[in-house]
């Protein structure tokens, strides 16, 4: 009997574990699945004959009541059934990252048990303003982000959620002003995410009463007005983010936010300087003040923010010498972006102590001098842009930079003016370089042979220099090259047939990686990854001769082809019509002859087309894609004709004149014949009459 007792206890224990979920809970879950139009195979895996606590995505308590429904990323489609509200012990419901549509059931919002509700990244819609408030709710985390909800933000509807800690409503279409009732009705609110909506008006000063807030994000809305002083009373804030609005004012009072880890006010109208008190933010890791109207010198106290990882101050009006800031105190700095300011002097040597730096952009300033050898200390540097300064000695710069073995993007154009393109064979080491720009420098010399060593090169910008000689055939050996811009140089000779063999211009493959920071072609045009760039072959404004190679039709992935302002002759090859992805085709200002191939109408994506200033002849197609372009696309070809040039084609004129002449001849023949017949008739009459009256 002594042995039987423990066995009985064990039996009773395992029997208690075998208690299945209730029929009500099972029925509610099956009802939810039955109302989906696409159930992600849940219908087949949720067997009515088994315990629902063992179903995929379902967790239960020790009493075998359903506490968790986790069905994220299951490709579920259809609406959310209110039956889930019948799970009276449900604590956490996650239906995020699906394709669910329809409205948000009230039974879930005002559940008496749910503490975490995540329906983010779906297609749910509707106006939540009408949701009724109810008795006290236990909800602590509510995530409705990345849906299609509209209307005013229903803050008063959720006043019953006194214990709400996290509210994420970002990436919807909510309108109106940001409410401040959070601070009264939800005293525990810690995280408030409202970015990517359509909120307008100012930042309400009442937000300063949300004393427990640690994260506040309302970026990418239509907010305006000054930063309220009350905002700086949120002394627990770790993340303050209001980018891409129209906010004004200054940063006075920022020193109160001593817990700040992230400060993002980029893309606004903030003015004034960065106050010296910025140095009080000892925990600051991310500083984004880009795209504002800030000015004056950078404070030396910035060096006291020793935990900084990112400094983004691009597109402002900061001036003075950057050497005021001691960057050597920032060992964790990874990104320093100061493009488009008015900074002067030399590049601070202290930057080269930031051994973890991966992205450095100082373009669009007024730095001068030579590049320091100490930059080779930046072993992690992947992105370097120094465009548009007054740097000198390109040979030295390249010999130094070859030591930065991880460089993938190197942009150094508009420097080294009128220097010689180095041909030094010792320039190597750029094994990882993918983007290389040394444009608008007026460099003279030839295409440097050391480019062939850049075996991973994808984009090459050499435009607006004074380079001469032929385009080398070895360029086709750069197997990853897909963007070539060597316009506005003095290259001579024929277009190498080898260029028509470039593998990346034949395939649609581009490595799916991202730049450390976006590349700007203009201040409004940016690219975050190589795959965003079009595939381009720009050889315009040189002295190239000969014909356009017929093999050009092999480059089927080209989106832009520019051969303008050369001395190319011969006809437009029919094979260009195989480049069906072309969006830009410019063959203007050459010596091309012959007719326009009608098959160019097969280039349905063409948005820019120019064959002006050649010696082409014949009719311009009056139907299809080519008929949509203006006269300027065809001007300067005296032998071209067509309605758009108000110059009727010669064949039509000839046909017209032939028909007129034919009709004139017929009339003349008729008159002559009639006259002759008349004369013969009169003479005949006279003879006959003379016979009768003689």
C-alpha positions in Angstrom: 0.0 0.0 0.0 3.0 2.3 0.6 4.1 1.9 -3.0 0.6 2.3 -4.3 0.2 5.7 -2.7 2.9 7.6 -4.7 1.7 5.8 -7.9 -1.8 7.0 -7.3 -0.6 10.6 -6.8 1.4 10.4 -10.0 -1.6 9.0 -11.9 -3.8 11.8 -10.6 -1.1 14.3 -11.6 -0.9 13.1 -15.2 -4.6 12.8 -15.4 -4.9 16.5 -14.5 -2.5 17.3 -17.3 -4.6 15.4 -19.7 -7.7 17.7 -19.1 -8.5 19.1 -22.5 -9.5 22.7 -23.2 -13.2 23.5 -22.9 -15.6 22.9 -25.8 -16.4 26.7 -25.7 -12.8 27.6 -26.3 -12.3 25.0 -29.0 -15.5 26.2 -30.7 -14.4 29.8 -30.6 -11.0 29.0 -32.2 -12.7 26.8 -34.9 -15.1 29.6 -35.6 -12.2 32.0 -36.0 -10.6 29.7 -38.6 -13.9 29.0 -40.5 -14.4 32.8 -41.1 -11.0 33.2 -42.8 -10.8 33.1 -46.6 -7.2 31.8 -46.3 -6.3 30.0 -43.1 -2.6 29.2 -43.7 -3.4 25.4 -43.3 -4.7 25.9 -39.8 -8.0 24.3 -40.7 -6.3 21.0 -41.5 -3.9 21.1 -38.5 -6.5 22.1 -35.9 -8.3 18.8 -35.5 -11.6 19.0 -33.7 -11.0 15.6 -32.2 -7.8 16.7 -30.3 -7.1 19.0 -27.4 -6.9 22.6 -28.7 -4.1 23.3 -26.2 -2.0 21.1 -28.5 -2.9 23.0 -31.6 -0.3 25.0 -33.5 0.0 28.6 -32.2 -2.0 27.9 -29.1 -0.7 28.0 -25.5 -2.7 27.2 -22.4 -2.4 27.6 -18.6 -1.9 24.9 -16.1 -5.7 24.8 -15.9 -5.9 24.1 -19.6 -7.4 27.5 -20.5 -6.2 29.2 -23.7 -3.8 32.1 -22.7 -1.9 32.8 -25.9 -2.8 32.8 -29.6 0.3 33.4 -31.6 -0.5 33.3 -35.4 1.9 35.9 -36.8 3.3 35.6 -40.4 0.8 32.8 -41.4 -0.6 34.5 -44.6 -4.0 34.6 -43.0 -6.7 36.4 -45.1 -10.2 37.5 -44.3 -11.7 39.2 -41.2 -11.0 38.7 -37.6 -13.9 36.8 -36.0 -15.3 38.3 -32.8 -15.4 34.7 -31.4 -11.9 35.2 -30.2 -13.4 37.5 -27.5 -15.0 34.4 -26.0 -11.6 33.1 -24.8 -12.1 34.4 -21.3 -8.5 33.6 -20.1 -6.7 34.9 -23.2 -3.8 37.1 -22.2 -1.9 37.6 -25.4 -3.2 37.7 -29.0 -0.7 38.2 -31.9 -2.1 38.2 -35.5 0.6 40.5 -36.9 2.1 40.3 -40.4 -0.8 38.8 -42.1 -3.3 39.9 -44.7 -6.3 40.3 -42.5 -8.9 42.9 -43.5 -12.1 44.4 -42.2 -12.6 46.1 -38.9 -11.2 45.6 -35.4 -13.7 43.7 -33.3 -14.8 45.5 -30.2 -14.7 42.2 -28.3 -10.9 42.2 -28.5 -10.3 45.9 -27.8 -12.4 45.7 -24.6 -11.6 42.2 -23.6 -11.6 41.6 -19.8 -8.5 39.4 -20.0 -6.2 40.5 -22.9 -3.1 42.4 -21.8 -1.2 42.3 -25.1 -2.9 42.8 -28.5 -0.8 42.9 -31.6 -2.6 43.2 -35.0 0.1 45.2 -36.7 1.1 44.8 -40.4 -2.3 43.8 -41.8 -5.0 45.5 -44.0 -7.5 46.4 -41.2 -9.4 49.5 -41.8 -12.2 51.7 -40.4 -12.7 54.7 -38.2 -12.0 53.9 -34.6 -13.4 57.1 -33.3 -16.7 55.5 -32.5 -15.4 52.8 -30.2 -17.3 53.1 -26.9 -15.4 53.5 -23.7 -16.1 50.8 -21.1 -15.2 49.7 -17.6 -11.6 49.3 -16.6 -9.6 47.2 -19.0 -6.4 45.3 -18.3 -4.7 46.1 -21.7 -1.0 46.9 -21.3 0.3 46.7 -24.9 -1.7 47.7 -27.9 -0.1 47.5 -31.4 -2.3 48.5 -34.3 0.5 49.9 -36.5 0.9 49.4 -40.2 -2.8 49.1 -41.1 -5.3 51.3 -42.9 -7.1 52.9 -40.0 -8.4 56.4 -40.7 -10.2 59.3 -38.9 -9.3 61.1 -35.7 -7.3 59.3 -33.1 -9.8 57.6 -30.7 -8.1 58.6 -27.4 -11.2 59.1 -25.4 -12.4 55.6 -26.5 -9.5 54.0 -24.7 -9.6 56.0 -21.5 -10.6 52.7 -19.7 -7.2 51.3 -20.4 -5.7 52.8 -17.3 -2.8 50.3 -17.3 -1.7 50.9 -20.9 2.1 51.0 -21.1 2.8 50.7 -24.9 0.6 52.2 -27.6 1.8 51.9 -31.2 -0.5 53.4 -33.9 2.2 54.3 -36.4 1.8 53.9 -40.2 -1.9 54.4 -40.5 -3.9 57.5 -41.7 -5.1 59.0 -38.4 -5.8 62.7 -38.7 -6.4 65.7 -36.4 -4.2 66.8 -33.5 -2.2 64.6 -31.2 -4.4 64.1 -28.1 -3.1 64.7 -24.6 -5.7 62.5 -22.8 -3.0 59.8 -22.7 -1.3 61.7 -19.9 -4.4 61.7 -17.7 -6.2 58.5 -18.6 -3.1 56.4 -19.0 -0.7 57.5 -16.3 1.6 54.5 -17.0 2.0 55.2 -20.7 5.7 54.7 -21.4 5.9 54.2 -25.2 3.9 56.2 -27.6 4.4 55.6 -31.3 2.4 57.8 -33.7 4.7 58.2 -36.7 3.7 58.0 -40.4 0.2 59.3 -40.0 -1.5 62.6 -40.9 -1.5 64.3 -37.6 -1.5 68.1 -37.9 -1.2 71.2 -35.6 1.4 71.7 -33.0 2.9 69.4 -30.4 0.5 69.8 -27.5 2.2 71.1 -24.3 0.0 68.6 -22.4 2.3 65.8 -23.5 4.7 67.2 -20.9 2.4 65.6 -18.3 3.2 62.1 -19.5 5.8 61.8 -16.8 6.4 58.1 -17.4 7.2 58.4 -21.1 10.5 56.9 -22.2 9.8 56.8 -26.0 7.9 59.4 -28.0 7.8 59.1 -31.8 5.6 61.2 -34.1 7.8 61.5 -37.1 6.5 61.9 -40.7 3.3 63.7 -39.9 2.2 67.3 -40.7 3.1 68.8 -37.3 4.1 72.5 -37.2 4.8 75.2 -34.7 7.5 75.5 -32.1 8.9 72.8 -29.9 7.0 73.4 -26.6 9.2 73.9 -23.5 7.0 71.4 -21.7 8.4 68.7 -23.9 11.7 69.0 -22.1 10.0 68.1 -18.8 9.9 64.5 -19.8 13.0 63.7 -17.9 12.7 59.9 -18.3 12.7 60.2 -22.1 15.2 57.9 -23.8 14.0 58.3 -27.4 12.6 61.5 -28.7 11.7 61.4 -32.4 9.9 64.0 -34.5 11.6 63.8 -37.9 10.0 65.0 -41.2 7.5 67.5 -39.9 7.5 71.3 -40.1 8.6 72.0 -36.5 10.4 75.2 -35.6 12.2 76.6 -32.6 15.5 75.8 -31.0 17.0 73.2 -28.7 17.2 75.2 -25.6 16.2 73.1 -22.6 17.5 69.9 -24.2 20.0 69.4 -21.4 17.1 68.4 -19.1 16.7 65.1 -21.0 19.7 63.5 -19.5 18.4 60.0 -20.2 18.2 60.6 -24.0 19.7 57.8 -26.1 18.1 58.9 -29.4 17.4 62.5 -30.5 15.8 62.7 -34.0 14.5 66.0 -35.2 15.7 65.7 -38.8 13.8 67.2 -41.7 12.2 70.1 -39.8 12.8 73.8 -39.6 14.8 73.9 -36.3 17.1 76.9 -36.2 19.8 78.3 -34.0 22.8 76.5 -32.8 23.5 73.2 -31.0 23.8 74.5 -27.4 26.8 73.8 -25.3 24.6 71.9 -22.9 24.4 69.1 -25.4 27.4 67.8 -23.5 25.2 66.9 -20.6 23.5 64.1 -22.6 26.1 61.5 -21.5 23.9 58.6 -22.7 23.3 59.9 -26.2 24.0 57.4 -29.0 22.0 58.8 -31.9 21.9 62.4 -32.9 19.9 63.3 -36.0 19.4 67.0 -36.8 19.7 66.8 -40.5 17.7 68.9 -43.0 17.1 71.8 -40.7 18.2 75.5 -40.7 20.7 75.2 -37.9 23.9 77.3 -38.0 26.9 78.5 -36.1 29.9 76.4 -35.0 29.6 73.0 -33.6 30.1 73.1 -29.9 33.3 71.6 -28.5 31.1 70.0 -25.8 29.8 67.5 -28.4 33.0 65.6 -27.5 31.5 65.0 -24.1 28.8 62.7 -25.6 31.2 59.8 -25.4 28.6 57.1 -26.3 27.6 58.6 -29.7 27.3 56.1 -32.5 25.7 58.3 -35.1 26.0 62.0 -35.8 23.8 63.2 -38.7 23.9 66.9 -39.2 23.7 67.0 -43.1 21.9 69.8 -44.9 22.3 72.6 -42.4 24.3 75.8 -42.3 27.0 74.9 -39.7 30.2 76.8 -40.2 33.6 77.2 -38.7 36.3 74.7 -38.2 35.4 71.1 -37.3 38.6 70.8 -35.3 36.8 72.4 -32.4 35.3 68.9 -31.7 37.5 66.2 -30.3 36.2 63.0 -31.9 38.8 60.9 -30.2 36.5 60.8 -27.2 33.9 58.9 -29.2 35.2 55.3 -29.5 31.8 53.9 -30.5 31.2 56.4 -33.4 30.1 54.5 -36.5 28.5 57.2 -38.7 29.5 60.8 -39.2 27.5 62.6 -41.8 28.1 66.4 -42.3 27.4 66.8 -46.0 26.1 70.2 -47.3 27.2 72.6 -44.6 29.8 75.4 -44.6 32.5 73.8 -42.5 36.0 75.0 -43.2 39.6 74.3 -42.4 41.2 70.8 -42.5 39.7 67.5 -41.7 40.3 66.9 -38.0 42.9 64.3 -37.2 40.9 63.3 -34.2 38.3 61.6 -36.5 40.9 59.0 -37.4 40.9 57.8 -33.8 37.3 56.5 -34.2 38.4 53.0 -35.0 34.8 51.7 -35.3 33.8 54.3 -37.9 32.1 52.7 -40.9 30.6 55.7 -42.7 32.2 59.2 -43.1 30.7 61.8 -45.3 32.1 65.4 -45.3 31.0 66.3 -48.9 29.7 69.7 -49.8 31.8 71.7 -47.4 35.0 73.8 -47.7 37.7 71.5 -46.4 41.1 71.9 -48.0 44.6 70.3 -47.9 45.7 66.8 -48.5 44.3 63.6 -47.1 46.0 62.5 -43.9 47.8 59.2 -43.8 46.1 58.6 -40.4 42.8 57.8 -42.3 44.3 54.4 -42.9 43.6 53.7 -39.1 39.9 53.4 -40.0 40.0 49.7 -40.7 36.2 49.3 -40.5 35.5 52.2 -42.9 33.1 51.1 -45.7 31.7 54.4 -46.9 33.8 57.5 -47.6 32.5 60.6 -49.4 34.6 63.8 -49.6 32.9 65.3 -52.8 33.0 69.0 -53.5 35.8 70.2 -51.2 39.2 71.6 -52.1 41.4 68.6 -51.5 44.7 68.2 -53.5 47.1 65.4 -54.5 45.0 62.6 -55.8 47.9 60.2 -56.2 48.7 60.5 -52.5 45.1 60.2 -51.6 44.6 56.9 -53.5 47.8 55.4 -52.2 46.7 56.2 -48.6 43.1 55.0 -49.1 44.2 51.6 -50.4 44.9 50.7 -46.8 41.2 51.0 -46.0 40.6 47.5 -47.0 36.9 47.5 -46.2 36.0 50.5 -48.4 33.0 49.6 -50.5 31.9 53.2 -51.5 34.5 55.9 -52.4 33.2 59.2 -53.6 35.9 61.9 -54.1 34.7 63.9 -57.1 35.0 67.7 -57.4 38.4 67.7 -55.8 42.0 67.5 -57.2 41.1 70.0 -59.9 43.2 69.8 -63.1 45.6 67.2 -61.7 46.8 64.1 -63.6 44.9 60.8 -63.4 47.4 58.6 -61.6 48.5 55.6 -63.6 50.7 54.3 -60.8 50.5 50.5 -60.8 51.0 50.5 -57.0 47.4 51.8 -56.6 45.7 48.6 -55.5 44.1 47.2 -52.4 40.6 48.3 -53.2 39.4 44.7 -53.4 36.0 45.4 -51.8 35.3 48.6 -53.7 31.8 48.6 -55.3 31.1 52.3 -56.0 33.8 54.6 -57.2 33.3 58.2 -58.2 36.0 60.6 -59.2 33.9 62.9 -61.5 34.0 66.6 -62.2 37.7 67.0 -61.4 39.0 68.0 -64.9 41.6 65.2 -64.5 43.7 64.6 -67.6 45.4 61.5 -68.7 44.0 58.1 -69.8 41.7 55.5 -68.3 43.9 54.2 -65.5 44.7 50.4 -65.9 44.6 49.9 -62.1 40.8 50.1 -62.4 41.0 46.5 -63.7 42.0 45.5 -60.2 38.7 46.6 -58.8 37.2 43.2 -59.4 34.0 43.9 -57.3 33.3 47.3 -58.9 29.6 47.8 -59.7 29.4 51.5 -60.4 32.0 53.8 -62.0 31.6 57.6 -62.3 34.3 59.3 -64.3 32.2 62.0 -66.0 33.3 65.6 -66.6 37.1 65.1 -66.7 39.6 65.5 -69.5 40.5 61.9 -70.1 41.7 60.9 -73.5 42.6 57.8 -75.5 40.4 54.8 -76.4 37.9 53.1 -74.0 39.9 50.1 -72.9 38.4 46.7 -73.8 39.5 45.3 -70.4 36.5 47.1 -68.9 34.4 44.1 -69.9 36.4 42.0 -67.4 34.8 43.9 -64.5 32.1 41.2 -64.1 29.9 43.1 -61.6 30.0 46.5 -63.3 26.5 47.7 -64.3 26.6 51.5 -64.1 29.2 53.3 -66.3 29.2 57.0 -66.7 32.2 58.5 -68.6 30.4 61.3 -70.3 32.0 64.7 -71.0 35.6 63.5 -71.5 37.7 63.3 -74.7 37.8 59.5 -75.3 38.5 58.6 -79.0 38.2 55.6 -81.2 35.3 53.2 -81.7 33.0 51.8 -79.0 34.7 48.6 -78.1 32.8 45.5 -79.0 34.0 44.0 -75.7 31.7 46.4 -73.9 28.8 44.5 -75.4 29.8 41.5 -73.4 29.5 43.0 -70.0 27.7 40.3 -67.9 25.8 42.6 -65.5 24.2 44.5 -68.4 22.8 41.2 -69.7 21.3 39.9 -66.4 18.8 41.4 -63.9 20.9 40.3 -60.9 22.3 42.8 -58.5 23.6 41.9 -55.0 20.8 42.6 -52.4 22.8 44.7 -50.0 22.5 48.3 -48.7 24.9 51.2 -48.4 26.0 52.3 -44.9 24.2 55.6 -45.6 22.2 56.6 -48.7 24.0 57.9 -51.8 22.8 61.3 -53.0 22.9 62.0 -56.7 21.1 65.3 -55.9 19.8 66.7 -52.6 16.4 65.2 -53.4 17.5 62.0 -55.1 18.9 59.3 -52.9 19.7 55.6 -53.2 19.9 53.3 -50.3 21.2 50.2 -52.1 23.0 49.4 -55.4 19.9 47.5 -56.7 18.0 50.8 -56.7 20.3 52.3 -59.3 19.4 51.8 -63.0 21.7 49.9 -65.3 23.4 52.6 -67.3 25.9 53.0 -70.2 26.7 56.7 -70.6 29.4 57.4 -73.2 28.1 60.8 -74.3 30.1 64.0 -75.0 33.3 62.4 -76.2 35.0 62.0 -79.6 34.0 58.4 -80.3 33.8 57.4 -84.0 32.7 54.5 -86.1 29.3 52.8 -85.9 27.1 51.7 -83.0 27.9 48.0 -82.6 25.1 45.8 -83.6 25.9 43.6 -80.6 24.5 46.3 -78.4 21.2 44.4 -78.5 22.7 41.9 -76.1 22.6 44.3 -73.2 19.0 43.6 -72.5 19.0 44.9 -69.0 20.0 48.4 -69.9 17.7 51.1 -68.7 19.7 54.1 -70.0 21.9 54.4 -73.1 23.5 57.7 -73.9 25.8 58.0 -76.9 25.1 61.6 -77.7 27.6 64.3 -78.8 30.1 62.0 -80.4 31.0 61.4 -84.1 29.3 58.1 -84.6 28.2 57.3 -88.1 26.2 54.6 -89.9 22.7 53.6 -89.3 20.8 53.1 -86.0 21.2 49.3 -85.6 18.0 47.3 -85.5 19.3 45.4 -82.5 18.7 48.4 -80.2 15.1 47.3 -80.5 16.0 44.3 -78.3 16.6 46.6 -75.4 13.0 46.4 -74.3 13.8 47.7 -70.7 15.2 51.0 -72.0 13.8 54.2 -70.4 16.3 56.6 -71.8 17.8 56.5 -75.3 19.9 59.5 -76.5 21.7 59.3 -79.8 21.6 63.0 -80.6 24.4 65.1 -82.1 26.2 62.4 -84.1 26.5 61.7 -87.8 24.0 58.9 -88.0 22.3 58.2 -91.3 19.5 56.1 -92.7 16.0 55.7 -91.5 14.5 55.4 -88.0 13.9 51.8 -87.4 10.1 51.4 -86.9 10.8 48.6 -84.4 11.9 51.3 -81.9 8.2 51.4 -81.1 8.8 48.2 -79.3 10.6 50.1 -76.5 7.4 50.7 -74.5 9.2 52.0 -71.4 10.9 54.9 -73.1 10.4 58.1 -71.3 13.3 60.1 -72.8 14.2 59.8 -76.5 16.5 62.0 -78.6 17.9 61.5 -82.1 18.2 65.2 -83.0 21.1 66.7 -84.9 22.0 63.8 -87.1 21.6 63.1 -90.8 18.6 60.7 -90.6 16.1 60.6 -93.3 12.6 59.3 -94.2 9.4 59.4 -92.3 9.0 59.6 -88.5 6.6 56.9 -87.3 3.2 58.4 -86.6 2.0 55.6 -84.5 3.3 53.9 -81.3 5.8 55.1 -78.7 7.9 57.3 -80.9 4.9 59.4 -81.8 4.6 60.6 -78.2 7.9 62.5 -78.1 8.1 66.3 -78.9 9.6 67.8 -82.1 12.8 68.5 -80.2 13.6 64.8 -80.2 13.8 64.9 -84.0 15.1 68.4 -84.9 18.3 69.0 -86.8 17.7 66.1 -89.3 16.8 68.0 -92.6 15.8 64.8 -94.3 13.4 63.6 -91.7 9.7 64.3 -92.4 6.4 63.8 -90.7 3.4 65.7 -89.3 5.3 66.6 -86.1 7.9 68.5 -88.1 5.3 70.2 -90.3 7.4 68.8 -93.1 5.6 66.4 -95.4 7.5 63.4 -96.4 9.1 63.4 -99.9 7.3 60.2 -100.9 4.0 61.7 -100.1 4.9 64.9 -102.1 6.0 62.8 -105.0 2.9 60.8 -105.0 0.8 64.0 -104.8 2.7 65.7 -107.7 2.5 62.5 -109.8 -1.2 62.3 -109.3 -1.6 66.0 -110.2 0.6 65.6 -113.3 -1.4 62.5 -114.3 -4.6 64.4 -114.0 -3.2 67.3 -116.0 -1.9 65.0 -118.7 -5.3 63.4 -118.9 -6.9 66.8 -119.3 -4.4 67.8 -122.0 -4.9 64.6 -123.9 -8.6 65.1 -123.7 -8.4 68.6 -125.0 -6.1 67.6 -127.8 -8.2 64.6 -128.7 -11.3 66.6 -128.5 -9.8 69.4 -130.7 -8.5 66.9 -133.3 -11.8 65.1 -133.3 -13.6 68.5 -133.7 -11.4 69.5 -136.6 -11.8 66.2 -138.3 -15.5 66.4 -137.8 -15.8 69.9 -139.2 -13.7 68.9 -142.2 -15.8 65.8 -142.7 -18.9 68.0 -142.5 -17.6 70.4 -145.1 -16.8 67.5 -147.5 -20.3 66.0 -147.0 -22.0 69.3 -147.3 -20.1 70.1 -150.4 -21.3 66.9 -151.9 -24.9 67.9 -151.3 -24.7 71.7 -152.2 -21.8 71.9 -154.7 
